[in-house]
């Protein structure tokens, strides 16, 4: 059996075997823990930020039997070369989702902000007195007040209903 030696050149004469390492593996800034035949997975710290780089083919999966928790002030996911943001999460702040490096979804202290169209395949649900508001001054509001359903056009101009045929009926 060949012995495994750890030298200034790294691990030589085979691999580390056994069930446990007896101590930590300490690396200085910019030194990488590299895994895979082509060093496809690299984990390192550059002195300011920490990185997990998947530089090979295939996907990076994070698996956990419970809930995956990232305990840091901020967390981001970029494309392979770091030129395009995919996701950003900041402690006590926003979670942002990107499409083609353009922010499309952001959480805010008052709710969410979406840039672009919203396409639903289910229902839009809102409690009583929660309004669908439209217009720069929210001049058009559609809601149910608990007793009545309302369409309120409170801005300047007319409330115009258009269609090839318009029928107004009671609930019967």
Secondary structure by P-SEA (a helix, b strand, c coil): cbbbbbccccccccccccccccccccccccccccccccccbbbbcccccccccccccbbbbbbbccbbbbbcccccccccccccccbbbbccbbbbbbccccccbbbcccbbbbccbbbbcccccccccccccccccccbbbbcccccccccccccccccccccbbbbbccc
